[in-house]
């Protein structure tokens, strides 16, 4: 069907141009013919007056019978012009009809050309709009099969777009399957770790009276338990099954709850938390998981800060984002560590013995999934600093 439409559009262009050219040709031929008539009549009248000078009045009366408007202007050898006549004054009815037909043909050709161009432009716009809508559907994951609408160059473009989209879908499916396999493997590893942890815990309870290795075993158990819990959370994040229940949450309350949950660790390390109340500021986040992310940052500052030091917090808000800063009074991060701090299982040069390299990576995942960003650096005054931004839009 599209092939027929293209043929009709091409036929319309050719016909419109042909009509305009034909009209111009008719007009030119008619003008030449009238000019020949005028010259012939001029020669005849000149010959008559040369032979019979007394017939000038007779000729003038005859010419007036076919045309009007005689003037006093005279030119030697040009009797009709001298008598005030023009070529159009002697144009026959057929010439005027030819002129009218030529004008009508030219007008019809122009209108046909405009109509054909409009139809062709409308068709191309419709096809472009269809491709645009198809690409919008691709972006939302609701695209159907794109059927080429003809055999022209535009159809070849549609075919290539469909091939590219199909390839991207296949690549996406492969990536999703690989990600799901990774999440499943991580989940299985976490559960496999959980079994020996339970067995070791039971054994430790039975041998508790022998305190020689009790403390070391207890620390390793806590580390394994924390690793198992972190791996489960990461597997849920990777699989997209960790649902964040977002709500309006006060920043000061969030920071205070995070510090309260770490109060026992802070007391053991001789560290305090300084969280000033800077007014009510709301962020749209999951309070529980965001508090988990903040706790990981505070623990990192506790582990890398000065003994008996202070962990400082500050926050501010503007129309674009809400910013939270958490820093310590220690030596700061090593320059080599900063680019890798949020990588999974990465442990910096000054990492403590109990660290497993998942806390910062987990915090980053949680914050970024809530329209936020996080970065780490060193303060000019000294100490490592984490900066979180939750964007309003």
C-alpha positions in Angstrom: 0.0 0.0 0.0 2.9 2.4 0.8 4.5 1.6 -2.5 1.3 2.8 -4.3 1.2 5.9 -2.2 4.8 6.7 -3.1 4.0 6.2 -6.8 1.0 8.6 -6.6 3.1 11.2 -4.8 5.8 11.0 -7.4 3.1 11.2 -10.2 1.6 14.3 -8.5 5.0 16.0 -8.5 5.6 15.2 -12.2 2.1 16.2 -13.2 2.2 19.5 -11.4 5.6 20.4 -12.9 4.4 19.4 -16.3 1.3 21.6 -16.0 3.3 24.6 -15.0 5.8 24.1 -17.9 3.0 23.5 -20.4 1.3 26.7 -19.2 4.5 28.8 -19.6 5.0 27.2 -23.1 1.5 28.1 -24.2 2.0 31.6 -23.0 5.3 32.0 -24.8 3.9 30.6 -28.1 0.8 32.7 -27.9 2.9 35.8 -27.4 5.1 35.0 -30.4 2.1 34.4 -32.5 0.5 37.7 -31.6 3.7 39.5 -32.3 3.8 37.9 -35.8 0.2 39.0 -36.4 1.1 42.6 -35.3 4.1 42.8 -37.6 2.2 41.4 -40.5 -0.6 43.8 -40.1 1.9 46.6 -39.7 3.6 45.7 -43.0 0.3 45.5 -44.8 -0.8 48.9 -43.6 2.5 50.4 -44.5 2.4 49.0 -48.1 -1.2 50.3 -48.6 -0.3 53.8 -47.4 2.7 53.8 -49.6 0.7 52.9 -52.7 -2.4 54.9 -51.7 -1.7 57.8 -49.4 -5.3 58.9 -49.4 -6.5 55.7 -47.7 -5.1 56.6 -44.3 -8.5 57.6 -43.0 -10.0 54.4 -44.3 -7.4 52.3 -42.6 -7.7 54.2 -39.4 -11.5 53.7 -39.3 -11.1 50.0 -40.0 -8.6 49.6 -37.2 -10.8 51.6 -34.8 -13.6 49.0 -35.5 -11.4 46.3 -33.9 -9.7 48.3 -31.2 -9.9 51.7 -29.5 -7.5 54.3 -28.1 -5.8 56.2 -31.0 -3.1 58.8 -29.9 -1.1 61.4 -31.8 2.3 59.6 -31.4 3.8 58.6 -34.8 6.9 56.6 -35.7 8.4 56.3 -39.1 7.9 52.9 -40.6 5.6 51.8 -37.7 2.1 52.9 -38.7 0.1 51.0 -36.1 2.2 52.3 -33.2 2.0 55.7 -34.7 -1.7 55.4 -34.6 -1.6 54.4 -31.0 -2.2 50.7 -31.2 -0.5 47.9 -29.2 0.0 44.2 -29.8 -2.7 43.4 -27.3 -5.1 45.6 -29.1 -5.2 43.2 -32.0 -5.0 40.0 -30.0 -7.7 37.7 -31.2 -10.1 36.0 -28.9 -8.1 32.8 -29.2 -5.1 34.5 -27.8 -7.0 35.7 -24.8 -8.4 32.2 -24.4 -4.9 30.8 -24.6 -3.7 33.3 -22.1 -6.5 32.4 -19.7 -5.9 28.7 -20.2 -2.2 29.2 -19.6 -2.9 31.0 -16.4 -5.4 28.4 -15.3 -2.9 25.6 -16.1 -0.1 27.4 -14.2 -2.4 27.9 -11.2 -3.6 24.3 -11.3 0.0 23.1 -11.5 1.0 25.3 -8.6 -1.9 24.1 -6.4 -1.2 20.5 -7.3 2.5 20.9 -6.5 1.6 22.5 -3.1 -1.0 19.8 -2.3 1.5 17.0 -3.3 4.2 18.5 -1.1 1.8 18.9 1.8 0.6 15.2 1.5 4.2 14.0 1.3 5.3 16.2 4.3 2.3 15.0 6.3 3.2 11.4 5.6 6.8 11.8 6.6 5.8 13.6 9.8 3.4 10.8 10.6 6.1 8.2 10.1 8.6 10.2 12.2 6.0 10.6 15.0 5.4 6.8 14.9 9.1 6.1 15.3 9.3 8.6 18.1 6.4 7.0 19.9 8.0 3.6 19.4 11.3 4.8 21.0 9.3 6.3 23.9 7.7 2.9 24.4 11.1 1.3 24.4 12.2 3.6 27.2 9.2 2.6 29.3 9.6 -1.1 28.5 6.3 -1.3 26.6 7.5 -1.5 23.0 5.9 -3.9 20.6 7.2 -5.1 17.3 8.0 -2.3 14.9 6.7 -3.2 11.4 8.4 -1.4 8.5 5.8 0.6 6.6 7.3 0.3 3.1 10.4 -0.3 1.1 11.9 3.2 0.9 14.9 4.6 2.7 12.8 5.5 5.7 11.7 1.9 6.0 15.3 0.8 6.1 15.9 3.3 9.0 12.9 1.8 10.8 14.3 -1.7 10.3 17.7 -0.7 11.7 16.1 0.9 14.7 14.1 -2.3 15.4 17.2 -4.4 15.1 19.1 -2.1 17.5 16.2 -2.2 20.0 16.0 -6.0 19.8 19.7 -6.3 20.4 19.5 -3.9 23.4 16.6 -5.9 24.8 18.6 -9.2 24.5 21.6 -7.5 26.1 19.4 -6.2 29.0 17.9 -9.7 29.5 21.3 -11.3 29.6 22.5 -8.7 32.1 19.4 -9.1 34.3 19.9 -12.9 34.3 23.5 -12.6 35.2 22.6 -10.2 38.0 20.0 -12.5 39.3 22.4 -15.4 39.2 24.9 -13.3 41.2 22.3 -12.3 43.7 21.2 -16.0 44.1 24.8 -17.1 44.6 25.3 -14.4 47.2 22.1 -15.4 49.0 23.3 -19.1 49.0 26.7 -18.1 50.3 25.2 -16.1 53.1 23.0 -19.0 54.1 25.9 -21.4 53.9 27.8 -19.1 56.3 24.8 -19.0 58.6 25.0 -22.8 59.3 28.5 -23.0 60.6 27.9 -19.8 62.7 25.0 -21.6 64.4 27.1 -24.7 65.0 30.0 -22.7 66.4 27.7 -20.7 68.7 26.4 -23.9 70.2 29.9 -25.3 70.7 31.1 -22.0 72.3 28.2 -22.2 74.8 29.3 -25.7 75.7 33.0 -24.7 76.2 32.3 -21.4 77.8 34.0 -22.4 81.1 37.3 -22.6 79.3 38.1 -18.9 78.9 41.5 -19.2 77.1 40.1 -18.7 73.6 36.6 -17.5 74.4 37.1 -13.8 73.6 38.7 -14.5 70.2 36.0 -17.0 69.2 33.3 -14.5 70.2 34.8 -11.7 68.1 35.1 -14.0 65.0 31.5 -15.1 65.5 30.3 -11.5 65.6 32.3 -10.8 62.5 30.8 -13.8 60.6 27.3 -12.9 61.8 27.8 -9.3 60.5 29.2 -10.6 57.2 26.2 -13.0 56.8 23.7 -10.2 57.5 25.5 -7.8 55.1 25.6 -10.3 52.3 21.9 -11.0 52.6 21.2 -7.2 52.4 23.5 -6.9 49.4 21.8 -9.8 47.6 18.4 -8.2 48.2 19.7 -4.9 46.8 21.2 -6.6 43.7 18.0 -8.5 43.1 15.8 -5.4 43.6 13.8 -7.1 46.3 14.8 -4.7 49.1 11.8 -2.4 49.3 12.4 1.1 50.8 9.4 2.5 52.7 10.0 6.2 52.2 8.4 8.8 54.4 9.1 12.4 55.6 11.9 12.0 58.1 13.5 14.7 60.3 17.3 14.8 59.9 18.1 15.6 63.5 16.0 12.7 64.7 17.7 10.4 62.1 21.2 11.3 63.3 20.3 11.0 67.0 18.8 7.5 66.6 21.8 6.4 64.7 24.1 7.7 67.4 22.0 6.1 70.2 22.2 2.7 68.5 26.0 3.0 68.5 26.2 4.3 72.1 27.6 1.1 73.5 30.4 1.0 70.8 31.1 4.7 71.4 31.4 4.1 75.1 33.9 1.2 74.6 36.0 3.3 72.3 35.7 6.4 74.5 34.2 8.4 71.6 31.4 10.9 71.8 29.0 12.2 69.1 28.3 15.9 68.6 24.9 16.5 66.8 23.7 20.1 67.1 20.0 20.8 66.7 19.8 23.1 63.6 16.1 23.3 63.1 13.6 21.0 61.6 14.6 19.7 58.1 12.7 16.9 56.4 14.0 14.3 53.9 12.0 11.8 52.0 13.7 8.5 52.8 13.3 5.1 54.4 14.1 6.0 58.1 15.3 2.5 59.1 17.6 1.8 56.2 18.9 5.4 56.0 19.7 5.1 59.7 21.6 1.9 58.9 23.7 3.8 56.3 24.4 6.7 58.7 25.5 4.2 61.4 28.0 2.6 59.0 29.5 6.1 58.4 29.7 6.9 62.1 31.3 3.5 62.8 33.9 4.2 60.2 34.7 7.6 61.7 34.9 5.9 65.1 37.4 3.3 63.9 39.6 5.8 62.0 39.3 8.8 64.3 41.4 9.7 67.3 41.0 7.8 70.6 38.6 9.6 73.0 37.7 11.9 70.1 34.4 13.3 68.9 32.3 12.4 65.8 30.8 15.6 64.5 27.6 16.0 62.5 26.1 18.9 60.7 23.2 19.4 58.2 21.7 22.1 56.0 19.0 22.4 53.5 18.3 24.5 50.3 15.7 24.3 47.5 17.8 21.7 45.6 19.0 19.2 48.3 19.5 18.4 52.0 23.2 18.0 52.9 24.5 15.9 55.9 28.1 15.9 56.9 29.8 13.4 59.3 33.5 13.8 60.2 36.0 12.8 62.8 39.2 14.3 64.3 41.6 11.7 63.0 44.3 11.8 60.4 41.9 11.4 57.5 41.8 9.0 54.6 44.9 7.9 52.6 45.0 9.4 49.1 45.2 5.9 47.7 42.1 4.8 49.6 39.7 7.6 48.6 38.9 6.3 45.1 38.1 2.8 46.4 36.3 3.5 49.7 32.8 2.6 48.5 33.9 -0.6 46.7 32.7 -3.9 48.1 35.1 -5.8 50.3 37.7 -3.0 50.0 39.6 -2.5 53.2 41.8 0.6 53.5 45.3 0.8 54.8 44.2 1.8 58.3 41.2 -0.5 58.5 40.5 -2.2 61.9 40.8 -5.9 62.5 37.0 -6.4 62.6 36.2 -4.7 59.4 35.0 -6.7 56.3 34.8 -3.9 53.7 31.0 -3.9 53.2 29.6 -1.1 55.4 30.5 1.8 53.2 29.4 0.0 50.0 26.1 -0.8 51.7 25.6 2.8 52.7 26.3 4.0 49.2 23.7 1.6 47.7 21.0 2.7 50.2 21.6 6.4 49.8 21.8 6.3 46.0 18.6 4.4 45.7 16.8 7.3 47.5 17.8 10.0 45.0 21.0 10.8 47.0 24.7 11.0 46.6 27.6 10.3 48.9 31.3 11.2 48.7 34.3 11.0 51.1 37.3 13.2 51.5 39.5 14.9 54.1 38.8 18.2 55.8 41.4 21.0 55.6 41.2 21.2 59.4 42.0 17.5 59.6 39.9 14.4 59.8 37.9 12.2 57.4 34.5 13.5 56.2 31.5 12.0 54.6 29.1 14.2 52.7 25.5 13.0 51.9 23.1 14.9 49.7 19.4 14.0 49.3 17.9 15.8 46.3 14.4 17.2 46.4 13.6 16.3 42.7 
